[in-house]
């Protein structure tokens, strides 16, 4: 089974289809999806304990499908219809044990194993639905509320898979890190979000740039700043946003201190990957309206090599 476009996948496994895959086949599909996408680090890297790999694969596959139903469908109306279908499938899986789609067949096989609850999955769907209804943000608090549903549930699910979600303080620290990861992604993708999806996640209360959207679009169109002041105004704004994002990553050490040694490399890696992207934004002088800063292969390899060392140092 290859990793195909969402349109091809809907033809095979969309509403009304009966794929007929058993639990083992469905889990194999989720694992292949988790291994085959373009994220900074594989969900199934060596940093993920073997005991968590099936659960991590299912969570990733669920998120990948929901994200694609939100971002890769050209019509917001159709996206909302498909996300409503995804929500109904989620509820049927958790409430009635019914599943036909391979993601939910695999999920059903893991609910008891990891004692999963539907709320984090439903929160994620709610955030994806919001992306279809809301493309501009006026306040920082409204953006943080979006992150609470679009990012924080993933961290809580990871802690559930690790059986480390019993401490409210650890959950709060996980939420802070996940929110920081989501914010970093917004600042990194500011150009792409507007160009490809007509979304601006920068809250209007966080800047005083006149005609921001018009000047962003003009910059994207011509490939450079449209006037003598815009790029400097952008840098000042983005620097302020980056500074507001750092405190979330500063929760990483405290969270790691509460986790078993086997779980630390995985958590450290994802937090470190996000903080490295934030540093890249700083290194390119905050000019994310001109291009998308990202980690190169050497930086990724370095982080992978550092993950276990960082976790061992915390154990010594």
N, C-alpha and C positions, 0 to 999 in steps of 0.2 A: 504494500500500500504506500503510494508516494504522497508527499506533502504537496497538495495542489491548491489552486486558488479557491477562494470562498465560493465562487459561482459553481465550479466543478464539484466542490464538496456538497453544496446544497442540492445539486441534481442527484447525487447518490444518497445523501443522508439528511435532506431537508424535511420540512413538514410533510406528513403523509407518507413518507417512505418507511420501509421496514428492512433495514440493512441485514438483520439476521446474524450478527456476529455474536459469538459467545464471549464469556468473561475474559478468557485468555487472549482471544483475538482482539477484543476491545482494548485490553491493557496494552497489547503490543502496538496498537494504533496510537494510543496516547503517548507511549514511550517514544515512538518514532516522531511524532509531532513535537515532543519536547526536545528531542535531539536535533531536529532538522530546521529550526528557525534561526533568526538572525540576532538574537539578543546578545548583549555584551558577553555573557557567560552562559554556557549550557546549564539548563536546569538540572541536568543529570551529570554534572561534573563530579570528579572524584571527591569533592568536598561534601557531597550529599551522602549521609550514612545510608547503607543498603536498606536498613529498616524503613527508611522514609521514601525510597525511590518510587514505589508504586503510587503512594499518596501524592508525591510531588508531581509526578507525571499527570495524574488526573487533574490536580488543581491547575497545572499549566494548560492542559488541553481545554479545560473549561474556560479559562480566561482567554486563551487564544481564539477560540470560537466566538465568544461573546464580543471580544475586541474587534474581530473581523466583521461580525454582523453589524457593529456600530460604524466602523471606519471604512470598510471596503465595499459597502453597498452605496450606490450613487444617489439613492432617494432616501431622505430622512423618514418619510412615511413608511417606506418598505422596511427600513432598518427597525423602526419601532414595532412593526408587525412581527418581524423575525425575533426581536428581543422579547416580545410578549410570548411568542412560542417557546423561546429558550427558558423564560421564567416558568411557564406551565410545565415544561419538561422537568425542571428542577423540583418544583413542588410535587409532581407525580412521583419522582424518584424518592424523595424524602418521606412523603406522607403515605404513599400507597405501595412503594417498592416497585413501581412500574418503570420500565426503561426499554427503549428500542434503539435510540441513537447510541453509537459506540462510546461516546464520552460518558453517557449516563449509565450504560451497562457496566462500564469500568468503575464509575463512581459508586454505583449500588453495591459493588463487591467490596468496597473499602469503607463504607459508612460505619459498620460495626467495628471493623479492625481499628479505626482511628477515632471512633466515637465522634463523628462529624455531625455538625448541626447545619441547618439550611441558611441561617441568618447571614453569615459572611458571603455566601454565594449570591443571595438575593440583594445584598448591599452593592455588590459589584455590578449586577445587572442594572440596578437603579442608577448608578453612576454612568453607565454606558447609555442608558436612556436619556439622562440629563444632557449628554453630549449632543443628542439630536434636537433637544429643545432649547438649549442655552449655549450660545457661542461667544458671549462676552461677559466679563465679570466687573462689577463696580467696586466691590470691597474685598479686602484681604480675608475677612472672616468667611465670606461666601466661597472663596477659593479653597480655604482650609476645610470647609464643610464638604466640598466636592472631594478633596483628598481623603477625607475620613471614610468615604465610601468607595473611592476608586483605587486606593492604595493600602490603607490600613488593614482591610480584611485579609489581604494576602499575607502580611506579616503574622497576623493572628492565626491564620491557617497553618503557616509554617510552624509556629509554636505548638499548635495542636498536634500536628504530625509528629513533633518531637516530644510530645507529652510534657510540655513546659509552659502551659498557658494558665497555670493556677494562681500565679502571683499578679495581683492588679498592678503593682509597680512595674513589673516586667512587661506587661501588656501596654502600659502607658509609654514605656521607653521604645517598644517595638513600633507603636503608632507614630512616635516622633521621628524615628528613622525612616519609616515608610513614607510619611508625608514629605520629608526632606528629599527622598528619592523621586517622588512624583513632581515636586517643585523643580528639582534639578532638570528633570526631563522637559518640563514646560519651558524653562529658560533656554535649554539646549535646542529645542525644536521650535522656537518662536517663529522663525522664518517658514519652516515647513508646515506648521499648523495653520498659518494664515494662507499660504500659497495653495496647499493641497486640500484643506478641510474648512477653510473660512472660519477659523477659530482663533481668538486671542485670549489667552489665559492671564495676561498681565492685568491686574485690577486697575481700574481707572483712578482710584484714590491713591495709587502708589506712584503717580507721576504727574507732572504738570506740563507735559509736552503737547504743544498745540497741534491739532490735526494728526494725532499719532497714527491712526489707521491709514489715512490717506498717504502719509509720508512713508509708512512701512510698505504699502503696496507699490509706491513709486520706486522705492529702493530695490525691492524684489524685481520689479520690471526692468530697471535699467542696470542693475548690478552694482550700484554704488550710491552713496548718499545723495539725495536730490537737492541739497542746499548746504550752506557752509556750517550750519549749526546742528543739524539733526544727529549726526553720528556722535558728537560729543554729548548731546542730551541723552541719547540712547545709552552711552557708556555709563553716565551718572546714574540713570534709572536702573540699569542692569546690575551695577555694583551694589546698589541699595538692596535689590532683591536677593542677590547672592548672600549678602551679609545677613539677611533675615532667614536664610535657609540653613546656614552653618549650624546653629544650635541643635537641630535635629540629629545631625551626624555625631555631635558631641555626646549623645546618649549611648553610643555603641559600646564603649568600654564598660560602662555600668551594666548594660544588658549582658555582655559576654561573661561578666563576673558571676552571673546567676545561673549560667548554663553549664551542662556537662561538657567535658572536653570534646567529645565526638561531634557536638553540634556547633562549636565555636567557629571552625574554619568556614563553614557555609555562610553563617551570619556575617562574619567578618568580611568575607569576599564581596557580598552584595553591597554592604555598607561602604566598603573601601572603593568599589567600582563607582558608586555614585559620588563619593567625595572627590575621587580623581577627575570625574567629568566636571565637577564644580571648579576644581583647580584649573582644568583646561580652559574653561570659560574665562577665568581670570587671566590665564597666560595669553589668550588671544585678545586681551584688552576689552573683554565683554562685548565684542562685536558680533553677537549671534544673529543679528539681522542680515549680515552679509554671508554667513555660512554656518554650517552645523559642526561645532567642535566635537570630536569623538576620540576615543582611545585607540591607539594603534596596536598592532599585534604584539610588539615588544612590551608595551605597557600592560596588556592583558596577561601575557606570560609571566611578567614580573609579579603581578598581583596573585596569580595562581600559585607561584612558588612561595610567595610571602604568607599565604593564608595559613598553612599549617605551622610555620615558624611563629607567626603571631599568636596562634592559639596555644602553642607549646610554652611560649614565654609567659602566658597568663597562668599556666598550670604550675610553673616553677616557683 
